[in-house]
Amino acid sequence: MTSTDHELAIAATGLRKAYGDKTVLDGIDFQVPAGTVFSLLGPNGAGKTTAVNILSTLISADGGEARIGGHDLVAEAQAVRAAIGVTGQFSAVDGLITGEENMLLMADLHHLPRAEGRRVVAELLERFDLVEAAKKAASTYSGGMKRRLDIAMTLVGSPRVIFLDEPTTGLDPRSRHTMWQIIRELVAGGTTVFLTTQYLEEADQLADRIAVLNGGRIVAEGSAEELKRLVPGGHVRLRFTDPVTYEQAATALRETTRDDEALTLQIPSGGSQRELRAILDWLDAAGIEADELSVHTPDLDDVFFALTGSPAATDTATDTDTAVTAKETVR
């Protein structure tokens, strides 16, 4: 991807970080266009949170450089902080005070005039469906409500770039989907989102571009569909109800995998329109009609497993020390 600096919300080159003899980030590069969602995937311990902490100026990199919103991460750290918001894995909400008081505290920290601060807080409480709970202690909020309040607090300062470090960890499916909708609305409004997550479906649903981090290196980068094409195993499945027609098709087709019990044939395919059209044309020419045709492509679970050596799970990804020998970058 080629983008000029002013179109990029985040640009990082050669970021490195080590703790003693443990290299956490080993020279990673990426670019995030403004108004998009960039997702950093990786198993536990891969360095996702370290990357967020560096880019949000919480810790210093050992090497490399980065620009956030056009500002140099080191030379213009204060300008970077003014341009970003951060929501981590663990809520920054103070449970001893109300949701509204948490919000007003953030307004004070951003030095907003009192009237403007109250206006911004009221708008955000309504936007995040927290008006009814605003006067209640935040300790009484559900997990999903606390996460919504956490992001609302982050938005008080109107950041152009938001870092969401595993924002839906521990949430139930309904709350997770609510959070996805909030993220989509933020991006639709022009905000750039840098998302780390262990939920592969989350990255698939939200991210314009995904980078897979393993062993301190980015081992693959691209859209979800581009990453899925890196992994073999795509196929077209033909299902028949008539055994005679099934046998005719199985005899005539090459490179098929048979399932005689289910009367299905599996044809290797990348899932492209051209390949699908060729199969349909062949069926028409042979006078064979399948009762059902379905296209199957690898999902992000398959990509994750292939690139990190770890089985991906819907809840958590496991730690891994497996090294990936080659970087696959989709342009």
N, C-alpha and C positions, 0 to 999 in steps of 0.2 A: 504494500500500500504506500502510495506517495502522497504526502500532504505537506503543505507549507506550514511554517511554524504557527502562524496566526489561526490556522484551522484546527490545530491540535490542542486539546485540553491537557493532555499528559504526553510527555515524550521522555523516555528513559533510555540511556545508553550505558552498557557495561556496568550495571549496578552490582556491587560486590559487598558481601558481609560475612564475617566469620566470628565465631566465638571460640577462642583458643584454637585448637586444631580442627574444629568442626566448621567447614564451609557451608553456610546456609544459602547464600546466593552467590553464584559463580559466574558473574558477568552477564546479566540478563538485559535484553533490549525489547522495547515495545513502544507502540504509538497508539494513542487513543483520540480519535477525532471528537470534537466538541459535539454534545448532544447525542451521544451514543452510550450503550452499555458494554463495557469490557469486563469479561469474567476471567478470573485467574483460578484455575482448577488444580488440584493436587492432593495427594494423600496427607494425612496428619504429619507434621514435621517437615513438609516440603519447602516451607519458607514463605507461605502466602501472607501470614500476619507480619512477618518481618518486612516484606515488601511494602505493605500498607503503612507500617510504622515509619519506614524511611521516607516514603512519599508524603506522609502527613507531618514530617519534621519531628516526630517523637524520638527517633534515634538517628544517628548519623551513619551513612554508608562508609565502608572502608575504601571504596573506589567507584568510579563511574560518575555520571552526572544525570540530572533530570531537570525538566522545566514543567511547571504546573501553571496553567493559565497564562503562559508566556513568561512566567517569573522563574529565575534560577533558584533551585531548591536550597542552595547554600547561601549565595550572595543576597538573595531577596527573601529570606525565610519568613519575615513578617508579612510580606505581601502574599506569599503562598498561604500562610495561615488565614489571612483575611478572605482568601478565595475558596477555601475548602470547608467541608464539614465531615465529621467522622462518626460513624456508629459502629461499635465493636460487637464482639460476640456476647459481651456481658453489658447489661443495661447501665447507663450512667444516671438513671433516674434515682432521685432521693425519695425513698419510700416514706420518710417521716413528714413530708409536706405534701400539699395537694398537687394535682397535675398542673393546675393553673399557676401555682407558686413556682413549680419547677420551670415553667415556661417564662414567667416574669423574671426569674433569676437569670436565665439565659439572655433575656433582653437587656438586663442591667450589665451583664458581662460584655455584651456587644456595644455598650454605651449608647443605646437607643434612648432618645428623649422619652419621658414617661408616657405622654399621650400616644406617641408612635408605637412604643413598646406594647401598650395595651391593645392598640389596634391590630398589630401584627399577631399578637398572641390570640386574640379573639378569632381572627381569620383562620389561623392554623388549627385551633381547637375545633372549629366547625369543619374544616377541610378533612381532618382526621377522625371525625365522628367521636369527639371526646367532650362535647359540650355538657352532656348530662353528668359525666364523671369528673368534670373540671374541679369541683369543690371538695371532692373526696380525696383522702390520703392515697398517694400512689401505691402504698403497700397493699391496698385492697384491689388493685387492678389485676386482671388476668395477664398471662404472658403476652398474648397478642396485643392487649391494650398498652402494656408497658413498651413494647417494641414500637407501636405507633407513636406513643408519646416521645420516645427516644428520638425517632426520626423528625418529629415535629420540632423538638428542641434544637436539633441540628439545623433546621431550616430557618430558625429565627434570624440568623445572620445573612440570609439570602446567598448561600454559597453557590458558586458556578460548578464546582466539582464536589461530589459526595463519595466518600469511601465507605462502603458497606462490607464489613468484615464478618462473614457468616451471619447475616442479620436474621435468618429464620431458624437458626439452630434451636431445637427444643420446642418449636411451635407445632401445634396440631395442624393437619392439612388445611382446614378452613382458614385459620389465621395465616398460614403460609400463602395461600392464594390471595388473601386480602392484601398482604404485603407486596405480592407480585403486581397487583393492580396499582398500588401506590407508586411503585418504582416505574411502571409504564407511564403513569401520569406525570411524574417528575421529568422523565426524559422527553415526553411530548411537549413539556414547557421549556425545553432547552437545556435542562440540567444534564451534566455528564455524570455517569455512575460507574465507579470502579468496584466491582463485586467479587468478593471471594466466597466460595461456597463448596460444600461437600455434597450438595444435592445436585446430581447431574441433570435431573429434569429441570431444575431451576435455571441452570445455565442455558439449557436447550430452549427454554421458554423465553428468556429475557435477553440474552446476550446477542449483540450484533457481531461480536468477535470474541473468541475464546483462546486463551493460551493455557497450555498444560505444563505445569511446573513439576519437575521431578529431579531429585538429586542436585538441587540448586540451579538447574538449567531449565530453560524453556525448550521442551522437546517437540512441541507442535503448536501451531497457531493458525487460526482461520475461523470461518463461520462454522456453525454446528454442522451444516450440510457438507462443507469442505472437509472437516475432520472425519466425518463418517465415511467419506470416500477413501480415506487412507487405509481403512481396515477391510480386508477381503471378507466375503461371506454373503454378499448381496445375491438375491436370486428371485426369479419369478416362479410362482407355484401354480400349477394347473391341476384342478380337481375334476374328476369325472365320476358320473354315476353309472355309466354303461361300461362294463368290463371290456366289451369288444372295441369300443372307441378308445378306451384307455390303452389297450394293447396296440392298436394301430398307431397311436401317437407315440407310445414308448418305442416301437420298432423304427419309426421314421425319424424321430428326433435324436440328435447326437448330444453327447455330454450331458445327459440327464441323470438324476438320481431318482430311482423308483421307490415307491411305497405301495406295494401290491395290496396290502390290507386296506389302506385308506384310499386307494386308486388316485394317487397324486404323483405328479412329476415335478421335479425341481430343476430349473434351468439356471445356471450361473448368469448373473446379470448385475451391472452396476446401477440399474434402475433408471437409466436415461430414457428419454422419450423415443430416441431413435431405436434403441434396443427393443423397447416394448412394441413399437410399431412393426419391427421386423418379425417378432414372434407372432403378432396378430396377422400380418400378411401371410406368413407361412401357414398358419392354421386355416385361413380362408382358401389359400391355393390348394391345400390338401383336402379340403372339404371336411375338416375336423372341427367340431365345436366343443370347447371345454365348458363344463357347467359353472366353473368359477375360476377366475384368474386374480391372483393377488401378488403384489410386489413387496418384497421384504428387503430392507436395507439395515446394515449395522446401526446400533444406537450408540449414544455416548458412553454407556456402560462398556460396550465392546472396545471403544476407542480408549477409554481410561485403562482398561485391563491390558490392552496391547502396548500402551505407551509407558505405563508405570510398573507393570508386573504385579499389580494388586487388583484383586476382585473389587469392583465398585459396588457399593450398596446404596440403597435408597436412603438410609439413615446416616451412616458414617462410612468413610473410606478408611481402610486400614493403613498402618504405617508400612513403609517399604524401604529397603536399602538397595533395591534393584536398580542398576544403572541402565540407561537407554543409550545405545551406542551411536545413534544417528539422529540428527534433528530433522524433522519433517515440517517444513514451513510452507503453508499454502498461500500463494500470492494472488 
